[in-house]
Amino acid sequence: MFEERVIETDSRAMPLSKGEDTLYSTGLHAGEISVISLALALNTAAIIDDKRSRQVARILGVRLWELRE
């Protein structure tokens, strides 16, 4: 059904994107910051399971895939 794709990132090498300077002051885990930054840079949706990180992403305008159990 889905084509598997892997994107490796090193957030230290990525240029600052819209809102990224704010992300570092939120106390979020580096993984969530990378996902949000990449979604902003690529103008795409993100999949984030952490509630606080999802709230921050929404505030910054990141579209999120809804997780269902």
C-alpha positions in Angstrom: 0.0 0.0 0.0 2.6 2.5 1.1 6.0 3.1 -0.5 8.6 3.1 2.3 10.8 6.2 2.3 13.4 7.2 4.9 14.7 10.7 5.3 17.7 11.2 7.5 18.2 14.7 8.9 20.7 16.4 11.0 18.9 19.4 12.4 22.2 21.2 13.1 22.9 21.3 9.3 19.4 22.5 8.3 18.9 26.2 7.9 16.5 27.9 10.3 13.0 27.7 9.0 9.9 29.7 10.0 9.3 29.3 13.7 12.4 27.0 14.3 14.1 29.6 16.5 10.9 29.4 18.7 11.0 25.6 18.7 14.3 25.4 20.5 12.8 27.4 23.4 9.9 25.0 23.9 11.8 22.3 25.6 10.6 19.7 23.0 12.7 16.7 22.3 15.2 17.0 19.4 13.2 14.4 17.4 10.0 16.4 17.5 11.8 19.6 16.7 13.3 17.9 13.6 9.9 16.6 12.4 8.2 20.0 12.9 11.1 21.8 11.2 11.1 19.4 8.2 7.4 19.7 7.8 7.7 23.5 7.8 10.6 23.4 5.3 8.8 21.0 2.9 5.3 22.4 3.5 3.9 19.0 4.3 2.0 17.2 7.0 3.6 15.6 10.0 2.9 12.5 12.1 3.6 13.3 15.8 2.3 11.3 18.7 3.4 13.6 21.6 0.5 15.8 22.7 2.6 18.9 23.5 4.6 18.6 20.3 1.3 18.4 18.3 0.1 21.6 20.0 3.3 23.5 19.1 3.1 22.2 15.6 -0.4 23.4 15.1 0.5 26.8 16.5 3.2 27.1 13.9 0.8 26.0 11.1 2.0 22.4 10.5 -0.7 20.1 9.2 -1.0 16.9 11.2 -2.1 13.5 10.4 -4.7 12.4 13.0 -3.6 9.3 14.9 -6.3 6.7 15.6 -6.0 3.7 17.9 
